[in-house]
């Protein structure tokens, strides 16, 4: 048995008819007579639009273990079925499809791999006997298939972008091993050995050189094996795939290729080469003897001059990097390139002002796109009450944003940054807009800032002042944009404190805050479900009073005895700009200053080195702060330190391998001199 009441109001009209006691005598009146009642969204709740129409955004994610292309096909089929049943006026627009990035990368890899394979095949058939070139060519897919089985079976790997890139890089290794063995076998066969002796002799004679070459190749990938962190967990795929390819290549060229060469030699007339082979060899030998041989003879005749020229080239190449004329830009990630417009309105901006400016953003964005071909924008969504400022998600009625998907490189006519620059030129910022930030997100380094510096201190005002000076210094460098810190000023604050009169009446800070919170933020009195939607019933001051600072001083405050007094009599108020967050780093209060660097105008490492030697020491000394690097800058430095250690280990391993091969401690240095010359 349950005892229930069914008088709970759920509609606006029901609430207006509720009887409430407004006087101590118990006299009742209708709630609608003393209060405005309306049904509306929560204050500051994000609201999306697209081309002026209300929108709902659905973000779809796939399992990391699922196939991206297959998942995209499932979505495409679902969209095709769903669009046919949509009500009139309802549309579905798809944008920011991350799988398209994978598709584009696969297309580039396929085109590069195909072109590389064609060049390899042309080279094989130009310089090798036709039958030998055929079997060397057949070794490529055999080695790759075997390497794939090893990669799956031993390392439990998967076919991903990095693995495919590594297979393309290894294409030359597979061909080189087979060419070395095959060419030596051909030489022995042309010297008069039988097919069996020539094939076996080529494999035996080239076994040690090929093994040594394969070991030195693996030694070159040692830096990737010792790279830690998230990057290391991803990039370890490269040496694993390379190891599998080298093993497969060795098995193919020493156990499989000799048998095919023996059969081919048995069908070749060593005394009568083909007409094409005779003509091409004669032409090639003529060019070799006419142009290359004289240069080689002069170099050998003047070894001192040759060595000085080589050393000079090495010094020149390294000086270009050290001096900054040739920049170093590390890219440790890639994501979809997006454009973002993030807006912060002033407190004086009303709903109409905010809508008008967002519409202006959309119109100028479309006009900029039309001016440059009309094919640069794939889709966009406008969002009210939400923006991404200083790498933090801000919510509230004073924020708005537009997120735009930009076209691929082979489809667009201008770069994303150029589009932003042209868009900025036609944008008109009205007085009620405090800040509007147009920027490129995504792309290289997954859209993270190129440069990040940490300042540490003991108080927030000092950190903020030092941060602003550092930002001004960074702004002075060409190509540096989107400079900000993670210590932004928040909304204007009204700080209240109970005065002596309020304390004498028994009012405390806690009781005063509780009454103000209920009046201005709303006091929740009821929750109910309607059509599977949870609704809250809140009681608060009218908007006209909540937005009027003068009414705050007149707000009636109830004392412990039940009397009502104006807030201006019992509390003092002060206006100030506050800080939303307080960050800590290594036990100290901190602020991170970040910036983006346009690679076509400047170099991140150069900017970091110059600001660290000039502006930063002065700021640290004047404000008593310490500093460090952070974000992508810190990650890149850690990677470079790891690569330097790995490079040292690589040189040591290569020396030991060559010393074992030559049975000498001196000869390896002669071979290793080719390393700096090759880098040159």
N, C-alpha and C positions, 0 to 999 in steps of 0.2 A: 504494500500500500504506500503511495507517494502523496505528499502534500505539496501542491504547486500553485503558482500564480501565473496567469496568462496576460498580465497587464504590461509586459515589456514592450516599449515602443521601438519600432524599426524604421518607420518612414518619417520624412520631414513633417508631414501633416500630423502624425501621431504625437511627435514631440511638441508641436505647437499647442496641442490640446491638453498637455499635462498640467495638472493643478499643482501649484507650488505656494508655500507660505512665505510671504514677504514681510510680514509685520509680527511683532511679538504677541499681538493679540490672536494670532492664528488665522487671520483673514487670508483667503486663497485667491489666486489670480492665475490666468493662463500664462504658460511659459512663453508663448508666442507674443504676448503683450509686452514683455520686458526684455526679450532677447531676440537677436537675429539668428535664425537656424537655417543652415544650408549644408548640402552634401557636396564635398569637393575633395580633390586629391590632397595627400599629405603635402605640407609645405616643403619645398625643395626636392620633391621627388623627380628623378630624371624623366624627361619627356622627349620623345624622338619624332622627327618629321623628315620627310623626303619630298622635295619640290613643293613645300607648303602643305602636304598631306600628313595626317597623323600616321606614325609608323610604329611597328613593334620589331625589335631586333632579336633574332634567334642566333646564338652562337653554337655551332656544332663542332664537336671534337670526336676524333676517332681513337681507338685503342692503339697504343704504341706498337702492339704486336700485329696489328691488322695491316693489310695492303692498302696504301694510299690511293692508288689508281682504282682498285676495285671498290673502295669506299666511295670515291667520287662518282663512279658509275651508278652505284646504288642511289646516291643522292640525286643524280640526274634523272633516273627512272622515276623516283618518288616525285620530283618536281613536275615531270611530264604528266603523271597521273593526277596530281593534286591540282594543278592549274586548271584542268578541265572542269573541276567541281567547285571552284571558288565562287562566292557570291559576286554579284555585279558591283563593280567599283573596288574590289579587293584585288591587289596584285602582289606577286612575289618577285623581288629583285635579288639576285645573288651577287655578292661582291666580297672582296678579300678572301678569295679561294686560295688557301695556302698550297694546295696540291698542284696548282698551276706553276708555282715556283719549281717544284720537283719535275714537272713535265718539261718546263723550259730547260732545266739543267740537263735532263736526259737527252733532249734534242741536241743541245750543244755538244754533249759528250759523244753522241752518236755521229754527228757531223765531223767532229775532230778525229774520232777513232776511224771513221771510214776514209777520210782524206789521208790520215797517217798510214793506214793499211795499203791504200792505193800507191802511195809513194814508196813504201817498203817493197811492194811487189814489182813496181817498175824498176827499182834499183836492183833487185835480185835478178831479174831476167836480163838486165843490161850487162851486168858484170859477171854473172855466173853462167855456167852451162845450163841450157834449158831444163834438162832432166834433174840436175842437181838443184836448180832454183825451185823446181816444182816440189821436191821433197822437203826443202827448207820451208817453203810456203805452207805445206800441209802440216808441218810441225807446230805452226802457230795455233790453230784451233785445238789440236791435240793437247798441247801444253796448257792452254788456257782451261780446257775442260778438266784436265787432271788437277790443275791448281785449284779450280773451283771446288772439286770434290775434297781436296785436302783442307781447304778453308772452311767448308761446311763440317767435315768430319772431325777434324782435330780442334779447331778453334771455335766451332759453333757459330760462325759468322753468318752474315746475311748480305744480300745484294743491296748495297746503298750507294750513294753518290761518291763517297770517298773511295769505296772499293772499286767502283768502275773507273774512276780517275787513275787509281793505282794500276789497274790492268792495262790501261792505255800507256802509262809510263813504262810498264814492263814489256811493252811490245818490242822495243829495241833490244832488251836483254835477251829475250827468247830468240830473236833473229840473229843477234851477234854470236851467241853460242853455237848455233847451227851453222852459221857462215864460216866460223873459224874451223870447225871440224870438217865441214864439207869442202872448203877450199883447200885445206891441207891434203885431204884424201884425193882431190882432183889433181893436185900437184904430183903426188906420188904415182897416181895412175898414168899421168902424162910422161913420167920418167921411166915407165916401162914395167911397173909392178902389176901383178895380176889384180883383178877386181877384188878378190878376197883380201889380199895383202894390202892393197891401197886403202880399202875401207877400214880394216882393223888398224893399220898403221896410223891413219889420220886420227882415229879415236885415242890410240895409245899416246901418240906424240903430243896431242893437245889436251890431254887429261889434266895435267898439273897446271898449265896456264889458265885453262877455263875455270878450274876449281879456285885458283888464287883470285881470278877476276870476280867470281861470284862471292867469295868471302869478303873481298874489299868493298863490293857493292853493299853487302849486308852491314858492314861496319859503318858505312855512311849513314845508315838509318838508326844508329845507336841513340842520337839525341832525341828521336821521337819515342823511343822505348822508355826513357827516363823522364819524360814530360808528365808531371802530375796534374791533379785537379780534373775539372770537367773536360777541359780541352784535351788533356792527356788520355782520358778514357775514350774519347772519340778518335783521336788521331793515331792511336795504337793500331787501328785497322790497317794503316798504310804499311808498316813494317811486317805485319802478319801476312798480308796479301803478297808482298814482295818476297817473303820467305817461301811461301807456297809456290809462287811462279818460278823462282830459282830452282827449287827442288824438282819441279815438273820439267823444267827446261833441261836440267842435267840428265835426268832419266831419259828424256826423249832424244837428246843429241848423242848420248853415249851407249844407249841400249837399243833404241829403235832406229835412229837415222842410219847407222852403219849398214844394217841389213838392206835398207832401201837403196843406199848408194852402191852396194855390191851388185844388186840386180840391174841398176841403171848403167853401171860401168860395163857390164857384160853386153849391153846393147849399143854401146857407143864405139865409133871408129875413131880411135885416138889420133890417127894420122890424117883424117879428113874432117876438120871442123866445118860447120855450116857457113854459108856465104855471109849471112849477117854477122856472125861471130868474127869472121876474118876482117870484114870492113870496119866493124866497131872497134875491135882491138887495135887495128892499125891506126885509126883516127885517134884513139885514146892515148896510145903510146907516143904518137907524134906530139900531141899537146903536152904530155908529161915531159918528154925530153926537151921540148922547145921552150917551155915556160917555167916549169917547176924545177927541173934539174939545175939550171944555171943559178937560181936563187939558193938552192940547197948547197951547191958547191961554194958559193961566196960565203954563206953562213959558216960552213965548215972551215973555210980558209981563214976566216977572221973570228975565232971563237970569243975573243975578248969583247969585240964590238957587238957580237950577237948577244952575249950575256948582258952587257950594259943596256942594250935596247930593250931586252926582255924585262930586266929589273926596272928600267924607267917606265915601262908600260904598267907594271904592277903598282909602282909608287903613284903614278898618275891616276890609276883607277881607284885606289884606296883613298887618295887625297880628295877626289871628287865626292866620295861619301862622307869623309870626315869633315870637309868644309861645308857640307850641306847643299852643294850644287846638285847632287843626286840624292833625293830624299828617300827615306825608308818609311813606308806606311804599312803597318801590320793590319791585316784583315783576318780576324779570328771567328768570323761568323757571318751569316747572310740571312736576311729575312725579306718579306715582301716590302717593297718601297711604298710608303703611304705619305700623304700630305695631311697636315693637321693645322687647323685654325682654332686656337684656344683664346677665349675672351673672358675678361673680368670687368664687370660693370660696377659703376659707383652706386652708392646707396640711393641716389636721387633717381636712378633709372627705374621706370615702371615697366609693366609687362609689355605695353605697346612699344616702348623704346627698344626693349630687348628683341622683340620680334622683328622690328624694322631693321635693326643692325644685322641680325642673322640673315635676313632676306638680302640685304646689301652685300654681305659676304658671298652668298650663293650666286647673286647676279654678276658680281665682279669676277668670281671664279669661272663662271661659264663664259663671260666675255673674254677673259684671258685665254681660255681654251680655244674659243672660236678664232681668236686672232692668230693662233699658232696651229691651225689645221683642224681643230675640233676633234682630235682623236687621242688626246693625252689623258683624258679622264675616263676611267672604267665605271665608276660609281661612287656615291657619297651618301652620308647620313648626317643630319644635323641633330644635335642633342642639346636640350635646354637643362639648366640646373646642374650641369656637370662639365668639368674641364680638366685637362691634364696640364698643370703648371708646375714648373720646377721638379719635373719627374714625380709628382704626387697627384693623386686623384682628388680634386676639389669638388664638393657638392654644395649646392645652395642656389637660391634664386639669382645671385649675382654672377653666376657662371654660365657659359655656353660654349659649344665647340662644334666643329665640323670635321669629320674624318673622311678622307678621300683616297680611293685606290688609284694609283698611278699606273699607266700603261707600261708594257715591257720595252726593253731597249730597242728592239727591232720594229716596234710599232709606233712609239712616240716620236715627236719631231724636236722636242727640246728636253733637256735634263730636268729632273725635279727641282733642283736649286734654281735654275734659270726661270722655271715657272713661278716659283715663290717670289723671286725678285720682281718679275713683271706684275704679278698679282699685288705685291706691296705698293707698286707705283700708282696703281689706279684705286687703291683703297682709301676711303675717306673716314677718318676716325673722329666721331663726334665727341663733345665734351663729357658726355655721361659714360664713356668707355674709358676705364682706367688703364687697361692694358689689353693689347691684342698681339698674339704671338703666332706668326706663320712659320712653320718649320717642316722639314723632311724627317719622317720617322722610318725606322726599319732600314733595309739596305745593309751596307757594310757594318760589321760588329753588332748586328741585330738592333741597330738604331740607338745604341748606347753612346754617351758623350765620348768624344775622342780624347779629351783631356780632363782629368779630375785631380784636384789638390785639396788636401785636408789641412785645416788650421785648428790647432788645439789651444785652449786657454781656460780661464777660471770664471769668466762671467760672460753672459750673452751679449750685452751692449758692446763690449770691446770686440768680441768676435764678429758681430754684425758690421761694425765700422771697418774693421780690417778686411772683411770679405768684400765690402763695397769698393774699397781701394784696389784690391786685387782684381776685381771685375773690371774696373776702369783701365787697369794696366793691360789686361787681356784684350779688351776692346780695341786697343791701339794697334794690335797686330793685324795686318791684312789677311783676309780669309777666315778670321775668327768670328764666329757668330753664336747666337743662342747662349750667351754667358749668363749663368744664374747660380744661386746657391740653394742649399736645402734648409735654409733658415729664413723663410719668407715672412714678411709682415702679414699678420692675419687681419681679420676684420677690426674696425674701430671698436674699442672697448669702453664701457662705462663702469668704472670701478667705484663701488659704494662701500661705505664704512659707517657703522652706527656711531652717532655723536653722543656727547654726554647726556643730552636731553632724552634721547632714545633709551640709553642705558638706565636712566632714572625711572623710566616707565616700564622697565623689565623686558625690553626688546633685545634680543640677541641676534648675532649675525646669522645663526642657523634658522631662527624663526622668520627673520626678514627674507632670507633667501628662499625659504619654502613658499612664502606667499607670492614673491615675485615670479618664481618659477611656474607656479600654477596659473598666474595671470597672463604671463607673456609666452610661455611655452605650451601652456594648456594642461589642465588636469584631467586625466583619463577617468571617466566614470562608468564606462560600459564597453564591452566587446561582444559582438555577435557575428554569426556567419549568415550571409545572404547570397544565394546562388553561387555557393562554393567560394565566396570571397569574404575575407575577414574585414569587418568594419569596426573602427574605433569611434566612440562618442567622447568628445573632449569639450571642456568648458574653458573659455579664455576671453580676454578682453577683445572688443571689436578691433578690426584691422586699423581703423582710423586712429584709435588710441594707442595701439601697440607701435605704430610707426611714428608717433608724435612724441618727441623727447620732452616737450613741456608737460605732457600729461603724466610723465613719470614722477615729477615732484608733487603732483596733486593726487597721486595714487593713494587710496586710503589703506593704512596699515592697522591691523587689529592688535591691540595690546593684550597682555595676559588677563586683564580685567574685563575685556570685551569692548572697550572703547575704540573708536576709530580716529586716527590722526593722519594728517598728510605726510607722505614720505619725506618731503623736503624739510620737515621739522625734526625728524628723528634720525636722518642719515645724510651724510655728505657724499657728493659724487664728483668724480674727476674723469675726464675723457683722455684716452691715450691709444696709441697704436700698439698692439700686442704681438707677440711671437707665438705662432701656433704650436710649434714643437721644440723640444730640447734634445739635441743629439749628443751622444757620448762616443769617444774613441780613445782606447787605451786608458780608460779611467778619467779622462778629462772631458769637459764640454767641448764640442767641436762643431765645425761647419765645413761642408764640402763645396768647393767652387768648381763648377764644370763648364765645359765649352765644347763647341763643335768646330772642326777645322776643315776648310775646303781644300782638298788635296791638290786641286788645280792651281791654287794661289799660294799655299804655304805647306809646311810640314809639321806634324804634331811634335816630333822629337826636337826640332829646332825651336819651336815656340816654348816647349817645356824647358829646354836648356837655357834659353835666353831669359825667360822670366825667373827661373831659379837662380840665375847669377846676378840679376839686376833688381827688379821690383820686389821680389819675395824676401830677400834678406833684410831690406830696409823696413818692410812692413813688420816682420817678425821682431826686429830689434825695437822698434818704436812701441809696439803693443805688448811685448813680452810673451810672444807665442812660439809654439813649435809647429812644424809642418811635416807633411808626408804626402805620398801619392796614393791614389785610390782608384777604384773602378777599373776600366779598360787600361788605363795607364799603368796601374800596379800589375795587372795580369800580363801585359805585354813585357814589362820589365822582368817579371818572374820567368816568362817564357824565354826571353833573351839570355838570362843568366843560366837557365837550364841548357839552352842550346850551346852556350859557350863551354860549359862543362862537357856536354856531349861531343862537341867538336874536338876538344882535347882528347877525349877517349877515342874518338874516331881516328885521329892521327896516330895515336899509340897502337891501336889495333892494326891499322894499315901497315905501319912499320913492322910489327911483329910478323904479319902474314908475308910481307915481301922478304923479310930476313929469312924466314923459313923457306920461301920459294927459291931465293938466290943463294942460300947457304952463305950469306955474307951480311955483315953489319954496316957496310958502307954503301953498297949498290942501292939499297932502298931509298937513300937520300936523293940519288940521281933521278929515280922515278917519281918521288914525291915532290920534286920541284915543279912537276906539271900541275900540281893542285893550285897554287896561286896564279900560275899562268892561265889555267883554265877558268878561274874565277874572273880574271881580267877580261 
